[in-house]
């Protein structure tokens, strides 16, 4: 007489399959039975998306258009459109800022990058609306061009054409608008991938300076130069005087040097 253990897998499977009661017992679910009423009452997890109305979508599209127009005519890469800036405009970069409207236009106007790089190409991505600041829009900017013109340093020194190629890695820029559609804040020069391009971590005018062969001071010396520059007229400014900044940004301004109405 042989036990089922001696029968091998074939007969054992046959025994299970041909014995309905045994099959039912082996393959019966061990999960607890949930009453139908309890299942029906269980709340469903759903994602709720707030749909913007036509007017809001139209406003967003218009602000994106204005953001593109402004960045492409921001006064640094190309001549400015001052009429697009609000009176309480401020600029912020990784090191420079805040600069008020007049200090910003005066500073970038001294550089006239479009003269040093007349073939400047600004490759600008589509703008994305900030998730918490609905009037703020972000994009990635890439710069390329050739140093085929005289590049001003803003400090009285100039760099003759060298033929050097400008290739700045991706920079993150943002444009913030007020309710009238004027630009109240502009940020840029933030390299988001220093492994691309030829200027490494440097964006803004630091990238221009590196490309034309200019001197890039260390942070300690830069602070000294900025302190001196704050005292001079028609000289690039790193920060505006606290008394000349909108209330929100006064705490980040400087407390020394010439006031805006004296600087330009």
ZAVEX-580486 format. One line per 8 residues: for each residue x, y, z of C-alpha. Coordinates in steps of 0.02 Angstrom, whole numbers, plus 32768, in hexadecimal, padded with zeros to 4 digits. Layout:
! ZAVEX-580486
X:Y:Z  ...;
END
This chain:
! ZAVEX-580486
8000:8000:8000  804A:80AB:7FCB  8026:8154:8019  7FFD:81EB:7FAF  80B1:8226:7FCD  80ED:8191:7F65  8076:81B3:7ED5  80DD:823F:7E85;
8096:82E7:7E4F  802B:82A5:7DC0  7FB3:8235:7E22  7FAC:82B5:7EAF  7F73:833E:7E38  7EF5:82C7:7DEB  7EB3:829D:7E97  7E9C:8356:7EC0;
7E4B:8382:7E1A  7DD2:82EE:7E1D  7D9D:830E:7ED0  7D2D:83AB:7ECF  7D22:83B9:7F8B  7DDF:83B2:7F9E  7DFA:842E:7F10  7D7F:84A9:7F5D;
7DD2:849D:8007  7E81:84B7:7FC4  7E5D:854C:7F55  7DDB:85A3:7FC0  7E0F:8658:7FE6  7E4C:8675:8096  7E26:8731:808F  7D9D:876A:8106;
7CF4:8782:80B7  7CC4:883A:80A5  7C0A:885F:80A5  7BCB:88A6:8001  7B83:893D:805A  7C2C:8967:80A9  7C83:895F:8000  7C03:89D0:7FB0;
7C15:8A4F:803C  7CD4:8A5B:8032  7D08:8B08:7FF3  7D66:8B12:7F50  7E0C:8B6E:7F44  7E01:8BEC:7EB9  7E70:8C7A:7E79  7E17:8D20:7E6A;
7E5C:8D97:7DE8  7E26:8E4C:7DEE  7DFA:8E82:7D3F  7E28:8F34:7D12  7DA4:8F99:7CBB  7DBB:8FE3:7C0C  7DE5:9090:7C51  7E6C:904B:7CC4;
7EB7:8FE2:7C38  7EBB:9079:7BC7  7F11:90E1:7C4D  7F94:905A:7C6B  7FB9:904A:7BB1  7FCD:9107:7BA3  8045:910F:7C37  80AC:9083:7BEC;
80B6:90E6:7B4A  80EA:9182:7BA8  816D:9121:7C0A  81BD:90E6:7B68  81B8:9194:7B1D  8209:91DE:7BB8  8297:9160:7BC9  82C3:9172:7B11;
82CC:9230:7B2C  8309:9237:7BE1  838E:92BD:7BCC  841D:9244:7BEB  841E:91D0:7B55  83C2:924B:7AE4  838E:9302:7AF7  8309:9319:7B7C;
8250:933C:7B71  8243:93A8:7C0F  8188:93BE:7BF6  8171:9308:7C29  81B9:9325:7CD8  8151:935F:7D6C  8190:93EC:7DDB  81B1:936F:7E67;
8213:92F8:7DF7  82A5:9297:7E42  832A:9225:7DF9  837B:9192:7E51  840C:9124:7E1B  8475:90A3:7E79  84EA:912D:7EB7  84A6:91D3:7E79;
8404:921B:7EBC  8390:9260:7EEB  839D:92EA:7E69  830E:9362:7E51  82D1:9396:7DA5  8349:9426:7D86  83E1:93D0:7DD0  83BD:9335:7D68;
83A8:9393:7CC4  843F:93FF:7CE9  84AE:936A:7D14  8481:92F8:7C82  8486:938D:7C0B  853F:93A5:7C34  8565:92F5:7BF6  850A:9300:7B4D;
8522:9245:7B30  84CA:9251:7A88  855E:92B7:7A46  85E0:9239:7A80  857B:91A6:7A3F  8516:91E7:79AB  84E2:9137:7978  84A4:910C:7A27;
8425:907E:7A20  83AB:906E:7AB0  835A:8FC2:7AB4  82C8:8FD1:7B2B  8256:8F43:7B5F  819A:8F52:7B78  816A:8FA3:7C1D  811D:8F42:7CAD;
80AB:8F90:7D2E  80E8:8F89:7DE1  807B:8F12:7E49  8069:8F8A:7EDC  8086:9035:7E8D  800B:903D:7DFB  8057:90DD:7DB5  8107:9095:7DAE;
8148:9036:7D17  81E5:8FCD:7D01  824D:8F9A:7C69  82F8:8F58:7C36  836A:8FCA:7BD2  8402:8F97:7B6D  847A:9013:7B1F  84F1:9003:7A8D;
854E:907D:7A1F  85F6:90BE:79E8  8661:9146:7A36  866F:91A7:7992  8653:9256:79D7  869F:92C1:7A60  865E:928A:7B09  8652:930C:7B93;
8678:92DA:7C46  8612:9367:7C91  86A9:93A4:7CF2  8702:9401:7C67  875E:936C:7C21  872E:931C:7B7B  8758:9278:7B24  877B:927C:7A69;
8731:91F2:79FB  8782:914A:7A1C  8716:90D4:79B8  86F5:906F:7A56  8657:9008:7A55  85D5:9028:7ADC  8581:8F8A:7B1B  8525:8FA0:7BBF;
84D5:8F0A:7C12  841B:8F09:7C3D  83E9:8F9C:7CAA  8347:8FA4:7D0B  82E9:9049:7CFA  8247:9085:7D46  81D4:9118:7D23  8151:9156:7D9F;
80C3:91CC:7D70  8052:9243:7DCE  7F97:924F:7DAD  7FB5:92CC:7D20  8025:9251:7CC3  80C7:92AE:7CE9  8165:9253:7D20  8185:9267:7DDA;
8210:91E7:7DF0  828F:9197:7D7C  8308:910F:7DAF  838F:90BF:7D44  8442:9085:7D35  8420:8FE5:7D96  847C:8F57:7D3D  841E:8EB4:7D59;
849E:8E40:7D08  8551:8E7C:7D12  858E:8DE6:7CAE  8545:8E31:7C10  8589:8EC5:7BB2  8637:8F0F:7BC6  861B:8F8A:7C54  85FE:8F0A:7CDF;
85A0:8F51:7D72  85A2:9002:7D2C  8508:9052:7CDF  84D8:9107:7CBE  8567:9181:7CA3  85E0:910B:7CFA  85CB:9095:7C65  85EC:9125:7BED;
8687:915A:7C4D  86CE:90AA:7C4D  86AF:9097:7B92  8708:9139:7B61  879D:9112:7BD2  8775:918A:7C5F  87A2:917A:7D16  8729:9121:7D8B;
874F:914E:7E40  8735:90DB:7ED2  86A5:90FA:7F49  870C:915D:7FC7  8755:91D2:7F44  86AC:91E1:7EEF  8661:9224:7F91  86EA:92A7:7F9B;
86CF:92DB:7EE6  8613:92E4:7F01  862D:9351:7F9B  8699:93C8:7F35  8620:93C4:7EA2  8591:93F7:7F13  85EA:949E:7F30  8604:94C7:7E78;
8593:9516:7DF5  8571:94BD:7D50  85BC:941E:7D93  856B:9370:7D99  850A:9354:7E39  84FE:92AF:7E96  846F:92E9:7F07  8400:9380:7F13;
83FD:93F0:7FAB  837D:93B4:8029  8324:945C:8023  8307:9446:7F67  82BB:9399:7F6E  8204:9365:7F7F  81D2:9342:8033  81D6:9286:801A;
828E:9287:7FE9  82D7:9314:8053  8327:9299:80CD  8393:9254:8040  83D4:92FC:8002  8477:9353:8030  8481:93DE:80B1  8514:943C:8065;
8547:948A:7FC0  84ED:94FB:7F45  8431:94FD:7F36  83DF:94CF:7E91  83B7:9582:7E5F  8470:95AD:7E73  84B7:9512:7E1F  8480:952F:7D6B;
END
